[in-house]
């Protein structure tokens, strides 16, 4: 993210981008540390907490995307579409790695 902010986000928006990047990384760290502590079936409240953290990550990443110059947005749009399609299949319970393959960004 640092390289993207330095190289692809206009200087006038870089402060905002750094804040969003920090928020994203903090949420990802919290997801990771909370997941590492789980040694039993999760409760509905824990599922909700993970969902809220993941939503925060998506919102912050979308905010970073919006800070990009138009030319750069076009470059990243394909990644956005691929990840969204992957997540949709996961949520619907229809993702099959044998049929769908793994998410690649060639």
N, C-alpha and C positions, 0 to 999 in steps of 0.2 A: 504494500500500500504506500509506503514511503516513496518509492521510486515513481509510482503512478502520480502521487500528489506533486512531487517535485518536477516531474517532466510533462504531465498532461493536464494538470489543473491550472487555470490562470492564476497568476500570483495574487490577485485581489481576492481570490476565493480559497487560498491555501490554508489560512487559519481555520476557517470553518471545516475544511476537509480534514485537518489534523484532529480536530475535536471529534468529528464523526468516526475517524479511524480509531482513535483511542476508545471511544464508546463501544465500537464493534469488537475490538480486541478484549476489552474488559468483560463484555458479555460472553464471548467465546471462552475465555478463561473460567468464568463462573460456570458455564455449561460443563466444561471439562472437569473442573474440580468437584462439582456436585455429582456428576455421573460416576466419578471414581469412588465416591463414598457409598454408593448404593450396593447393598449386598442382599437385597430382598425385593419382592415385587413392589413396584412404585405405587404410591397412593394417588388418588385423583388430584389432590392438591400439588403433589410433586410433578405430575404430568402437566398440570396447568402452569407451574413455575417454569418448566422447560419450554413449553410452548410460548410463554411470554418472553423469555430470553431469546428464543429463536426469532420471534417476531421483531424484537428490538434489533437484532442483527440485520434482518432483512430491511427494516426501515432505515437504519444507518447506512447500509450499503447502497440502498436506493438514493439516499441523500447524497452520497459520494458521486454516484452516477450522474445525478442532476447538476453537480458542480463542474462536471467535465465540459470542455468546449464541444460544440456540436460535432465537429469532425471526430473527436475521440469517442463520443457517445455511439456513433455509427460503428466504430471498431468493436466496442464491447457489447453491442446489442445481441449478437449471435450467442454469446455466453449466457446472457440473461434468458433468452428463449430456451436454450438447452437445459439450464438449471431449473427453470420453471416447469418445463415438460417432465423432467425427471421427478421433481417434487410432487407434481400432480399424480403421476403414476404411483409413487410411494403412498401418498395419502389415500388414493383409491384402492390400494392393495392389489394393483395389477402389474407392478414392476416385477419383471423376471430377468435377472442378469443373463441367463442363458439365451433368452430371445432378444432382449433389449441391449445387451452388452453393457459395458461400463461407461460411465460418463467421461468422455474424452473431449479435449479442446485442441484438436490438431489445427 
